[in-house]
């Protein structure tokens, strides 16, 4: 019987800016916490609610044995849309998930 993950710590995954491939940093923006790209020219700001949904989706996909490199899904929160892409999924290490904000024009 295959083991399933029912709980994981907040740092179970490593979320990176899809464009710059660097880990997001926790910052305060206008009195609220956001995970932000450390590159100065990048405006990526991910609210903790999206980070939590990203963690849940990653665990769900791992339990289904469906977390594959290049796999893509979308998340929405407060009128913003984000695209999430699996950058790496090594056994025994943190999965790396790239995220970018979808801008609709």
N, C-alpha and C positions, 0 to 999 in steps of 0.2 A: 504494500500500500504506500502510495506516494504521500509525503508529508505536505501539508498546506500551511501557508503563513496566515495567521489570524490577527497578528499584531506586529507592528514594526516600529522602531523608534523614528523620530522625525528626520534623522539624518541617514536613514536607510538607503536613500537615493542621492545622487549628486545631480543637481539641476544646473544646466549650463545655458548661456546665451547661445542660441543656435548660430547666429551670425559670427560671433567672435570665439566660440568654443571655450570660454572661460567660465569658471564657477560663479554663480550669482552670490552677491554679498547682501546681508541683512542691513538695511538702512532705515532711517526715519525720514519720511517725506510728508511735509505738511501735518506733522503730528501723528502719522500712521506708519506702521511698519510695512516695508516692501522688500522683496528680493530684487536687487538691481544688478545690472551688468556693470562691472568696474571700469569699462572703457568710457572715457568722457564724452565721446561723440555718440554714444548709444543711449537711447531713451527708454530701454526696456525696464519696466517696473511690474513685478508680479506680486499681487496681493497674497497674503498667507493662505487665504481660502483656496486659491488656485493651486498653491503648493500642496495643500492637504488633499485636494481632489486628484492631483497628479500622483501623489504617494498611493492613494487608494487604487487608482487605475493600474499603476505599476504592479502592485501586489495581486490584484485580480488577474492581470495577464500572466504573471508568474505562476499563479495557482492553476491556471488553465494551460500552462506550458505554451503560451502564445506571445511571450515577450521576445520579439525578434528584432535584430538590428535593422533599422530602416522603417520599422513599424510606426505608423502615424495615427494620431487621434486629435480631436479638437475639444476644447473646454471653453465655456462661456461663464462670465461672472460680471454682474453689474454693468451690462452693456458692452463689455469688451470680450473679444474672442482671441483665443490663443491656440496655436498649433504646436503639438508636442511630438517629438521624434526621438526614437530610441537610438542613441549614438553608440552605446556598447552595453552588453548584457553578459558579463563574465560570471561564471559560476564561483560562488564564494566571495565575490567582491560587489561593491556598490554598482548598481546599474546607473549609467549616465544617460540623462534625458535632456535633449535640447529643446528649448522653448523660444517661441517668437510670437509677438503680437500681430494679429491679422488686422490690417488697416483696410477698411472698406471705403472706396471712393465713389 
